[in-house]
Amino acid sequence: MRLIRLEPQPSRVAADVRAALAALGRGDEFAGGIALAGARPLPGRPPVEAIVVLPRLVLVVIGVDLPDPAIRLEAPLAGQWKADGWPLVADGPAPNPATDALALADAVTERLRPDVPEHVPIATIIAVGPFVEEIEQPAPDLAGHVRVLFPTQNSLLAAFASLTPAPWPCTPAQAHALIGKLAPDAGLTGDILAAEGFTATEESATEKLRPVKPRARRQRPPEPARVPPLVPPAEVTMPVPRVSTAAPVRKPPAPTPVPWRPVAVIAVVFVLVVAVVVLTVTGGDDEPATAPPTATTAVAPAREAVAGVEFTKRASGTERTCAARAYGDLQARLQVSGCAGMERGSFEALVDGRAVAVSVAVLTFADEQQAAAFKQLADTPGSGGITDLATETHQWTREPDLDGAAYQSAISAAAVRLVLAAYLDGRSTPDDPALLRAAGAALGVRIS
């Protein structure tokens, strides 16, 4: 599958969607097709997380941000959702967080239908995050064309197989016409589309669509769709595509639906408010508590050369906890295991005449075994990442293309260092030699 990034990410979970799609790799070995991340099929409406044009299926992927990670999510399409047994509620009339997403998906489907070959179905994926280990959908919902999932390589492949793809693929010309309506500048050739599984010829497609007299109809049942092999995560020993930003930068966020929250959280917040009022009234003679040191601080430019690459510091800071600055599987792991502390730094480097943004995070754990397990998860495609400090605090003068950043990691005793490098003046790819050189040099740069 070839991933084409268009507009900025419309939700936090969009980062996981892009990482999962990128993890499928190019070509049709697993799924094939073209994924248009950030496509805007409806003028005047926000972009969607992705339109995925598979050879035998078209998918509309819409993201839904949950208030917190969950182990188990009950997600009926028309009923109330429950996260780990607690109902998700909101102030509005919508029964669950996916109501608006489903309405948007229906509108997008109606818009796409005239441009999609008649024999190819259009289905919907509701991608939820920041992390959900297990999602339950009622059997009637699973019989339809909508899947609710946390986006990973395996969950996407399972959804592709279960959504009843068409009996034969689109032709390259049909795929090119559809993608051209959504991304006119994609630059996809017939050879590229053929490599992604769009292999049917115009003649064979016409033959398959030709009406057949009733007496000549074949009585044998259709063959079941081939299920692509599910690829278990494996330890990565080379740079892999990573996504580092969890939300658009320096642009006002698109309007979001009312926040969904568990009922228990509302009760806890009320109790905390009462406790604060009581302490304020009764503790007037006590020394006022001081706030913890800020974890994100802008710094004056400082320069350091490592392995022939000069780094100029844009931001640096420390954190007492790590989970709040992580997303995806890494956030879920850190919420359970915690960490001893984290340092983050953002640097600008000049490599082969181009400005490169470099994001560094160093996480320290209680022991070496815990650090090694975390690094193995971090090196797994689609597992999430650590947000960039300068992006978070708006320190970049230009927005780096962190979606296609090159990735490197290293471990030293109980400390794990994760590095991303991306261009500030154009698109990035994870296998770019200059970016890999910058990321490798940053394994030795000092943060503080």
DRENDO-701918 format. One record per residue (C-alpha): residue in one letter; z, y, x. Coordinates in steps of 0.25 Angstrom, whole numbers, plus 5000, padded with zeros to 4 digits. Layout:
DRENDO-701918
AZYX/...
This chain:
DRENDO-701918
M500050005000/R499650145005/L500650255002/I500150395000/R501250504999/L500850624990/E501950714985/P503450724989/Q504350614984/P504750644969/S506150574970/R507150514980/V506650374977/A505250414980/A505650394995/D505950244992/V504650234984/R503750284996/A504550195006/A504350074998/L502850094996/A502650125011/A503349995014/L502249915007/G501249955018/R499849985018/G498849875013/D498849775001/E499749665008/F500849694998/A500349784987/G499249874992/G498950004984/I499150154986/A500450224983/L500450374980/A501850424983/G502150554976/A500850554967/R500750654956/P499950594945/L500350694935/P500050844938/G501250924935/R502250814936/P503050764948/P502450664958/V502850514956/E503450424967/A502150354968/I500850304962/V500550164967/V499150114966/L499149974968/P497849884968/R498249824954/L499349914949/V499750064949/L501150104950/V501850234946/V503150244954/I504250344949/G505550364956/V506850374949/D508050424957/L509450364954/P510750434956/D511250324966/P510750184972/A511050064963/I511249914965/R510749884951/L509949974942/E509649934927/A508350004924/P507849984910/L506650074908/A507150124894/G508650114895/Q509750164904/W509850124918/K511050074925/A511450084940/D512449974944/G512849964930/W513050114928/P512150184918/L511250294923/V511350414914/A510750554914/D510950684905/G509550674899/P509050574888/A508250484898/P508850344897/N508650314912/P508150384925/A506750324924/T506450384910/D505650504916/A505050414927/L504450324917/A503950444909/L503250494921/A502750354925/D502050344911/A501450484912/V500850444926/T500350304921/E499650384910/R499050474920/L498550364929/R498050264919/P496650324918/D496450314933/V497050174935/P496050054933/E496249994919/H496749854924/V497749914933/P499149934927/I500050054930/A501550034932/T502850114935/I503850094945/I505150174944/A505750184958/V507250204958/G508150244969/P508950274978/F509150124978/V509250014968/E509449874973/E509249804959/I508449854947/E508449784933/Q507349814923/P507349744909/A506349634907/P505549714897/D505449834907/L504949734918/A503849684909/G503249824909/H502649914919/V503849984925/R504749944937/V506050004941/L506349984956/F506950034969/P505650054978/T505549954989/Q504449874995/N504849754988/S505149814974/L503849884974/L503049754977/A503849684966/A503449794956/F502049784960/A501949634957/S502749644944/L501949754937/T500749664934/P499649724943/A498149714939/P497349584941/W496449654951/P496549774960/C495949914958/T494649944966/P494750044978/A493950144969/Q494950134958/A496150154967/H495450274974/A495150334960/L496650324955/I497250364969/G496350484970/K496850544957/L498250534962/A498050564977/P496650624980/D496950644994/A497450504997/G496150475005/L496050325001/T494850255005/G494250124999/D494750045012/I496150095010/L496150054995/A495549924998/A496649895009/E497749924998/G497149824989/F496149894980/T495049784982/A494349764969/T492949804969/E492249884958/E491449754954/S492649664953/A493449764945/T492349784935/E492149634934/K493649614931/L493649724920/R492349674913/P492649624899/V492649474896/K492249404883/P493349334877/R492749194878/A492649224893/R494049264896/R494849184906/Q496049114900/R496849094912/P498049194914/P497949304924/E498549274938/P499849334941/A499849454950/R500049424965/V501449474968/P501549534982/P502549474992/L503849554992/V504149595007/P505649585010/P506149705019/A506049675034/E506649735046/V505649845051/T505349855066/M504349965065/P504250105059/V504050095044/P503650195033/R504950275029/V505250375019/S506350475022/T506350585011/A507050554998/A506550684991/P505550794993/V505850905002/R505851055001/K505251044987/P505951064974/P506250924968/A505550884956/P506350884943/T507150764942/P507750694929/V509150704926/P510050634936/W510450494932/R511850454936/P512750334933/V513850364922/A514950324933/V514450434942/I514650544931/A516050494929/V516350494944/V515850634945/F516750684933/V517950624940/L517650684953/V517450824946/V518850804940/A519450764953/V518950884960/V519450984949/V520850914950/L520850924966/T520351074965/V521551114956/T522651034962/G522251044977/G522251194979/D523151194991/D522451084998/E521451115009/P520051115004/A519150995008/T518051025017/A516650975014/P516050865024/P515150915035/T513750935030/A512850825033/T511550895034/T511451015043/A510251095048/V510251115063/A509551205073/P508351155079/A508751065091/R507650985100/E507750855107/A506650775114/V506650625112/A505550535118/G504650645119/V504850695105/E505550835103/F506450835091/T506850965084/K508050945075/R507951005061/A509250945054/S510350855057/G511650805051/T512650695049/E513050615036/R514350545034/T513650455024/C512250405025/A511850355011/A511650495005/R510550525015/A509850395013/Y508950335002/G508350204998/D508950075003/L509650145015/Q510450225005/A510850104997/R511250035010/L512050165015/Q512750175002/V513350035004/S513550025019/G513750175022/C513650235036/A514550295047/G513650425047/M512250475048/E511550585056/R510250645052/G509250725059/S507950795057/F506950835068/E505650885070/A504750835082/L503350865087/V502550745089/D501050745093/G501050895089/R501550865075/A502950895069/V503750775065/A505050775056/V506050665061/S507150625053/V508350545060/A509550475053/V510650405061/L511550315053/T512850265059/F513450135053/A514750065054/D514149955063/E512849905070/Q512649795059/Q512649895048/A511749995056/A510749875059/A510649835044/F510449985040/K509250005050/Q508649875045/L508649925031/A508150065036/D506950005043/T506549935030/P505350005023/G505750065010/S507250065013/G507450215012/G507950305023/I508750425026/T508350565022/D507950665032/L508950775034/A507950895036/T507150855024/E508450845016/T508950985021/H507551055021/Q507451075036/W506051045038/T505051155038/R503951055033/E504150925025/P504050805034/D503250685028/L504450585029/D503750495019/G502850445030/A503850455042/A503950365054/Y505250285055/Q506050235066/S507450185067/A508450145077/I509850085078/S510950105088/A512250035086/A512750075072/A511750195071/V510450185064/R509350295067/L508250315057/V507050405060/L505850465052/A504750545058/A503650625050/Y502750735051/L503050875046/D501550915045/G500950795038/R501050655033/S501750545041/T501550395043/P502650305048/D501750245059/D501350375065/P501450365080/A501950515082/L503050495071/L503450365076/R503650425090/A504450545084/A505350445076/G505550355088/A505950475096/A506950515085/L507750385087/G508350455099/V508450605094/R509850665093/I510250705079/S511450795082/
